[in-house]
């Protein structure tokens, strides 16, 4: 099964160890259920840095890109609960990308996820997308991996939300996002070094200095799970 829907919200942030326990409690038992109650939200997943560090990766799968600017979602962003208001300032180094799903092959959830934040070089978008499409298709059946997905960010032109203001201002955003899922961490590490490594990507049309992160699945919800 590919990603659910044609829209996605991909986010990365750091959470200090002192707040991690409460963060995971809040995110699991309040925040995810709130989001899953919004029309158009199909699934949410939380992934923790595989090396035990402070990083988290969050992926929301949505019916369409329009869900990102829907009245229900904007209302939630502008009326955070007291617990959300308490936790938002602790989301450090926020990268928040509102995305179209360009390519999606294989299952969306597995034990591990490798994320690559990248951009195409001038005039090379078609070549790079073709390479990543072929790679996603290969990952669907390769031993150790289960899926590959390509997202492209389009930041909507809307006013800063209350949640964003609580976090301290403008969030950063990725350009393209490639997500490789798998059950063998070592295979994903090799993928990050070779096919999705700096040389491998630049030879196929990417700009230099892509950002890579390896994560382990922590929690996932669908609307049916919290209804």
Secondary structure, DSSP 8 states (H G I E B T S, - for coil): ---SSSEEEEEEEE--HHHHHHHHHHIIIIIHHHHHTSTTEEEEEEEEETTSSSEEEEEEEESSGGGGG-HHHHHHHTS--HHHHHHHTT-EEEEEEEEEEEEEEE-S--SEEEEEEE-B-TT-HHHHHHHHHHHHHHHTTSTTEEEEEEEEE--------HHHHHHTS--B--SEEEEEEES-HHHHHHHHHTTTSHHHHHTTTB-S--EEEEEEEEEEE-HHHH-
